Amino acid sequence: MKILLLGSGGREHALAWKIAQSKLCSELFIAPGNPGTATLGTNISMSVNDFDSIKFFCIEHHINMVVVGPEDPLVLGIWDFFQQEELKHIIVIGPSKKGAQLEGSKAFSKKFMQEEHIPTAAYQEFTAANYDAGIAYLKQHALPIVLKADGLAAGKGVVIAQTHEEALQTFHEMIEERKFGDASAKVVVEEFLTGIECSVFVLSDGKNYCLLPEAKDYKRIGEGDTGLNTGGMGAISPVPFVDESFLQKVKNKIIHPTLSGLQKRAITYRGFIFFGIINVQNEPYVIEYNCRMGDPETEVVMPRLNNDLVEMFVHVANQTLDTITCQHLNQHAATVMLVSGGYPEDYAKGKVIEGLNQLSGSIIFHAGTKSEQTNVVSNGGRVLAVTSLASNLADAVEQSKLNASKITFEGKYYRSDIGYEFI
């Protein structure tokens, strides 16, 4: 099969790494890709949201399958775009535009969970039309208060306000000042849940699903989960507190009602569902849905998945996922993210990366890099993900830290305490 993978980050490098191992993959193209994906297939200079260019490329190169990495093209309706006559023979891994609303609209997903009795935090939604009611609601709300921009805001649309003043200021910025443009025209206000978080992933064909290895990521920039939120500083899999009984609750109370709710609404969903879960006194609640894999979680999930991923995708297209078993490698994976100095605020790009060829015992996934003449240079806040497998979590983390220390670029920073609460 000729496969086109859309995206350019660490998640896409991990997906490309897994896809390239498949006996069914004859040729792999990645658009736009990065220097890491270039070692596994052919990078194509093409935007993930340029549907017309993607269409032309797929026809010209006889593409059999398109795998969508990031959320933007899914929310914009790339699955629906491929339903036109000359494209509909091509398998698209990702939900329809309606299905992608689980991530694309916080208000849609909260209403969906409420209607399907899926455990989640209590909430209210507000727009400019009921702005004053929102102000009154916030003033009497228990602290802390969670405010979420309804639409996609590049991972920055969630604020946990510790004071009423901060909540009112954030609310004003989101709605009146349109801090996130149209994404914050509607704001969802939620109660704050106290617990420990994890990420649960399924691959669904619309009727059946395969449960992928779960993961836990580390969002804060500083050791011990302190400082500003980031796109993710590292991840581990498996997650020690996600035992068989907790997983059974997740399946019964969250996964099954989600899939039946999609079917009930006749929403086509053939792709990944990422459940952001919080464990509150051993009960799972959904914090959010994502309509794609997570990053940096994919960098620990894919190395622990023992199946042929492309074979799984074919079963998704045929709606026969119930005929296979999802196999998880009985090892621990840990990824440590190397980031640019100053991230998640202002940071410099173009720093020459050295030491990539002197490493062993880890898989290096490129997240924000580019090629410049003979060098690989930094090209984002999150630059490289160093992933290691071992028989226990401590050894996996240690191995990733060892290789993280050998890679050099100006301003390099990483957290050395990934997985700390379990080691």
N, C-alpha and C positions, 0 to 999 in steps of 0.2 A: 504493500500500500504506500502511496505517496501522501505524506502528512504535512500539513501546514500548522505550526504552533504560533499563536499570537501572544506577544509580550516581550519584555526585555529585562525582567528582574531575576532575583534569586529563585523565586517560585518557578519561573519559566525555565531557568537552567536546570533545576531539579526535575521538572517534568520532561525536558528534552533528554536528560541523562537516562531517565527511566524508559521513555519511548524508544530511544536509540538501541536499547537492549532487546527490543521485541523482535521475535522471528518474523512478525508480520510487517515490519517497517522496512520498506525497500529504499525510501528516500525521505529525508526530513528537511523541511525548510522552517526557519524561524524569523518572524517579522515583528519588530526590527532585530531582536536578539541582542547579544553582547559578546565580548571576546571569549567567554566561557562556552556559550552555545555554539560558537563558530567551530569548536573542536568536535562537535557531535553532528553537525549538519551544515546547511548553507544559510547564512544570514541574508535577509532581504530587507533593503531600506524602504520600509512601508509602514505607515501609521496604522495602529490597531483599529482606529475609528474611520479609516478611509475605505468604506465598504466597496466603492466602485473599483478602486485599485485592487482590492482583495479579490473581487469577482473576476476581474480581467486575468489576474495571476493564476487563480484556480482553474479557469478554463484553458489558459495557455499551457499550463504545466500538468494538466490532467490530474489534479489533486483529488484524492478519494476521501480525505477526512480533514476537518478543521478542528483543532483543539484550542479553546479560548481560555487564556490565562487570567487576564485582569477583568474587573467588573464593568468598566466603562462600555466596551462594545456590547456586552450582554444587556445592560440597562438600556442602551440605545437600540436594541432589537436586532442584533446580527443573526440570531437564529431565524427570526421572521423573514429577514432579508434573503436568506438562503432557501426560502420556500418557493422562490420564483422558478419557472419552468426549467431554465438552463442550469440551475444550481441544485435542484432538490434531490439529485442522486448522491450529493456529497453529504457524508455524515458530519453533523456539527455537534461537538460535545459542549453543552451549555444549555441553560434553560431558555424558554421563549421570553419575550419582553415582559409579558405578564408575570411569569415565574420569577424573573430577575427583580421584580418589585419587592420581593422579600428583603433584598438588600437596598434597592434603589429608593424605597420610601419607608421611613421608620413608622409613619402613621399607618400605612398599609399593613406592615408586619405586626404591629401591636394589635390592630383591629382583628387581623387574621388569628392571632394567638388567643385573643379574648373569645372570639366566636368558636374556636376549636378547643377551648378549655385547656390550653397549653400553659403551664406555670411560667409566669413572667412578672416583672415588677408592675405595680399599679401605675397608671399614667393618665395624663390629660394632654390634649393638643390645642395649640393656639396659633392664630394668624393675626394680621393687622386688624381684621374685622372684629376680633374679640380680645384685643390687646389689653384693655383695662381689666377685663375679667382675669387675664393671665397675671397681671400685676397683683391683683387681690389674692389670687390663688398662691402665688409665690410667697407673699408676705406671711401667710399663715402655714406654709409647708414646713414639715419637720426637716432638720438639717442632717447630713448634707443633701443637696438637691442635684439631680442629674438633668441636664438640658441637652437635647440632641437636635441638631439640624435635621429636618425631614429627609432631604436628598443627599446625594453623594457630595462629600466635602473633603476628598482625598485623605480620609482618616483623621481629620482635624475637627470634625463637627460635633464632638462630644465634650462637654465641660461638666466637671463635678464641682459644684460651688459649695464652699465650706461655710459661707455666711449668706444672709439674705441680701446684703448689699451687692455681693459678687453675683448672685443669681439674677438680681434685677438689672445689673449692668450688662451681663451676658445676654439676657433676654432682649434688652434694648438694642444691643449691637447686632444681634441676629435678625431681629424683625425690622426695626426702624432703620438701622444703618446697612442692612443687607450684607452683613459681614461675609457670608458665603454665597452671595448672589441669590439666585432662585432656590438654591438648596435650603436656605434658612427662611424662606417666605412662610414656611410652617415650622413650628417648633414643638417637639414632644418633651413634656416634663414628666420625669419618672421618680418614683421613690428610690432611695439608695439601698441596695442589698449588700449585706455584709457576709463575706464568705471567701472561698478560694476558687479561682477560675480555671477552666480548662477548655480545650477546643475539641469538638467531636466532629468527624467528617464521614459523610456517606457519599457513595456514588450511586445515583438512582437512574432507573430506566423509565420512571414514571409510574411503575406498578411495584417493582421490587427494588431492593437496595443491597449494597455490600457495605458493611461497616469497615472503614479503614482504620489504621492505627490512630489512637487519640494523641493529643500533644498538649503541652502547656508552654505559652510563650511569656517573655519577660519584657514588659512595655517601657518601664521607666529607664531613664538614662543612667541613673546612679546605682551603685552597689546597695544591696538590701532593699531594692525597689523604692528608691528615693529620686527626687528631681522630676524633670519634665517628662511627659509622655512622648514616646517615639513610635515608629512603625514596627518596632520589635527588635530587641537587643540579643535575642537568642531563644532557643526552645529545647524542650526535652520530650522524649517519647520512649516507653510508655509513661503514664502519670501514676505515681504510687497510690493515690487515694481512689483512682478510678478502678474499683474492683468489680467483680462479676455482679454483685447485687446493685451497685450504683449504676452500672451499665444497663442492667435490666430495667431500672426505673427510667433511664434516659430513653430507651427503646419504647417502653409502654406509654410514657407520659408525654414524650416530645417527638420522637422520630415517626412513630406510626400515625399519630394524629396529624402531623405535618403533611405526610404523604397522602393520607385520606382526604385532608382539607384541600389539597391541590387537585386531586381527582374529582372531588365533589364540585369544584368550580370549573372543571374541564380545562385546567391550566396545564399546558405541555411543559414537562420538566425532565430533561434528559441530560444530566450532568452532576456536578458536585453540589452538595449542600453542606455548608460549614455552620455548625451550631456553636455559638459562643455561649458556654454554660457557666453558671456559678453554683457551687455546692454550698447551700445554706443548711447547716445542721443535717447533712447527709441527704438533702432533698435537692434535685436538680431544677434550676430555673433558667430560662433562656434570657440572656442579656441582649443578643442580637443574632440575626441570620446573616450569612453572606452567601452569595450565589456562585462562589468559586472557592478555590483552595486558599489557605492563608499563607502569609509570608512573615516570619521565617518558618512557620510550621511545616510547609511542604518539604523543606530541607531535612526534616527528621522523619516525616511520614513516608516519603518515597523510598528511602533506603531500608525502611522496615517492612515495606510491602513486598511479599514474596511472589505475587502473581505477575503475569505478563500484562502490563497496563493496556496495551493496544487491543489485546484479546478481550479485556474487560470492556473497552470502549465499543467493540463490535457487538458484544452482548447488550450494551446500553441501546445501541441502534435497533437491535432485533427484539428488545424487551424480553431478554432471556437471562437476566442476571440471577434469577432463582436457580439456574442450572449449574452455577459455579460456587466454589467456596473461597472466601477471602482469607488468604493466608498471611499471618504476621510473623516476621522473623523474631525468634525468641532472644533478642538482644536489645540493649539500651542504646538509644541514639541521643546525641547532644550536639547542638549547633551553637557556636559563639559568633556573634556578628561584629565585624570590624567596621567602625564608622569614622567619618571625617571629623577632625577637630572642630568643635563649635556646634555640631549637630545635637539636637534637632533645630537649633536656631541657625544663624548664618554660618556657612562653612565654605571653604575654598575647594574648587575642583582642579583637575589636571595634575595632581600629585603623582609622580612616578612610583609605581608599586614594584618592589623587589622581593626576591626570596620565594616566588611561587614555584620555581623548579626544584627547590631543595627540600621538598616536603614529602613525608610518607606517613601512612596510617590514618589519613583523613581524606575526605572528599571536599574540594574547594568549589563552592558555588558562587558565581559572579552575580552581584546584585546591582551595583552602580559603578561599572567600569567601561572604558572604551579603549580602542587601540589608537595609538598616535605614533606614527613611524614604526620603530621596532619595539616601542614600549607599551605596556598596559598601564593606563593612568586612572585615577579616581574620577568618577563622573556622577556622584550622588552623595547623599548623606550616609546611607548604608552602602558599604562598598563590597565586602566579601563575607560569605558565610562559611565557617569552617565546621564541617560535620564529621563526627567520629562515632563508630559503633564499638561496643564492648559488652562484656558479660554483666557488668553492673554500671550504674549511673556515674559513680565517682570516677571510674576509669575512663568512661567516654568523655566526661567533662575535662578531665586532666589531659587527655590526648588532644582535644580541640584547643585547649589553652596553650599547650606546648607548641603546636603549629601556628597558632595566632601570634605567639611571641616571635616566631621566625620570619613572619611577613613584615616588611617595613614600608611605610610611606609617611611623608611629613604630616604630623597631627593625628596619627592613628590612635584610636581609643577603642577599648572593648571592656565589657564587664567580666570580671574574673569569678563571679559568684553565681553563674547560671546553675539552676537546680539546687541552690543553697539550702532551701527548707527541707530537702529530702536526703541530704548527704550528711 
